[in-house]
């Protein structure tokens, strides 16, 4: 874009207004009004800082003449926590940095400035990323593990239970504590007739304590079949009639976290041996859940839908997995998480 200062907004606050109008036109990632209000406040804080900053001629620095050094000083000393005496967090600095980076990137594209001052800061001096890495399985290990599940022809109580339990992890990406806490009543069936007789398994009902942890997940055919068989043979387990735990131990009690870890660990180690690949960095049920989430995202499921399906609190809960997803998905997650952070903070 050609540098055209004559076309830049005369009123500095119009810059963020123009950017917000542009954001409103982005169908896949629209800006809410509440989020827009927080961006306006953030831009106003930046303008206030520049007004108090003098250039070489002793004049206030206009927004279009800001340099990387101005952005750095703003992030280091120009921000103030709303609570007196409390230092500004690195997360807050990162959010302001992202705001300036985005708005100036738009201004650069419009030709209003000749450079983006936020990007003039050396990478090492920028606020650190808010993300943490989550372990996922290699695709070959994922498919090898599925192939090594107890066969549907295995009619032993333990084999039938383990097949149904592990398919819950692989197909539905359940939290470890969720799969352990499932009850017989959580297995939903289709009503066959007006008499109310129940037929085939159709879904699982999850009722965790969090707002997004209460959800109903449809059971794919393979999982529905496995649950059907397990529910038929479960009564053969010693003590199973004395409780309603779905995947009870051989003594009829709820499986421990150690039991579940041992089961997943054995499967993943066998998968590694079968493929000749090194064992994954984690060997418990959480890495299976992480991989399920990444596969949903990479297959085109919207991040908001993945959050709902996985029972997560919000989009930010996906950040630790973003390095494992496709670039386009990663960008969408980052933008939505940043916007959510702005909505949740008090500027």
Secondary structure, 3 states (H helix, E strand, C coil): CCCCHHHCCCCCHHHHHHHHHHHHCCHHHCCCHHHHHHHHHHHHHHHHHHHCCECCCCCECCHHHCCHHHHHHHHHHHCCCCCCCCCCCHHHHHHHHHHHHHHHHHHHHHCCCCCCHHHHCCHHHCCCCCCCCCCCCCHHHHHHHHHCCCCCCCCCHHHHHHHHHHHHHHHHCCCHHHHHHCEHHHEEEEECCCCCCEEEEEEEEEECCCCCCEEEEECCHHHHHHHHHHHHHHHHCCCHHHCCECCECCCCCECCHHHHHHHHHHHHHHHHHHHCCCCCCCCCHHHHHHHHHHHHHHCCCCHHHHHHHHCCCCHHHHHHHHHHCCHHHHHHHHHHHHHHHHHHCCC
